[in-house]
Amino acid sequence: MRSIDRETARRQLDKRLSQLNADAFARPPRGWVKAIREALGMTTAQLAKRLGVSQPRVVGIEQAEAKGAITLDSLERAAHALDCRLVYALVPRKPLDALVEARAARLAEKRLEPTRHTMALEAQAMDTRDEDKQRARLIRKLVEQAGTELWDDA
């Protein structure tokens, strides 16, 4: 994927995801399945019948969700049985462009450090403004190229 396509994809995803208030969708402490079931006034036995499983299995599903150990398939089936729709999203803590920029800045620092160290040992330390310009150029280059190598930890 070309960098311009990645940039466009990031911006489109950011636009869609910015409309979500992720905090409003935080899982209730006892889980969504139990919260919805109880709000509907449904027993575990009634939900079990709708799911086609045993009553203890519903308790297990609710416990698994509360612990964060439930599968998406189980959540999807429970949602359907509760006449709900499962909504699944990964919501970045910051805009995707900011994540790429921050990663590029860390990578630029890592790449510039050996040069900075060598020049300091040779009493040829770079002017702070020149170093800042070089860092900014490298960050811009890394962001523009922003491929999978940006995320390599080596």
Salt bridges, closest charged atoms under 4 A:
ASP5 OD2 - ARG2 NH1 3.88
GLU7 OE2 - ARG11 NH1 2.46
GLU38 OE1 - ARG30 NH2 2.50
GLU38 OE2 - ARG37 NH2 3.89
GLU62 OE2 - ARG37 NE 2.51
ASP73 OD2 - ARG77 NE 3.25
ASP97 OD1 - ARG10 NE 2.70
ASP97 OD2 - ARG11 NE 3.12
GLU109 OE1 - ARG116 NH2 3.17
GLU109 OE2 - ARG135 NE 2.18
GLU113 OE1 - ARG116 NH1 2.40
ASP127 OD1 - ARG129 NE 3.52
GLU131 OE2 - ARG116 NE 2.43
GLU131 OE2 - ARG135 NH2 3.23
ASP132 OD1 - ARG135 NH1 2.76
ASP153 OD1 - ARG103 NH2 3.19
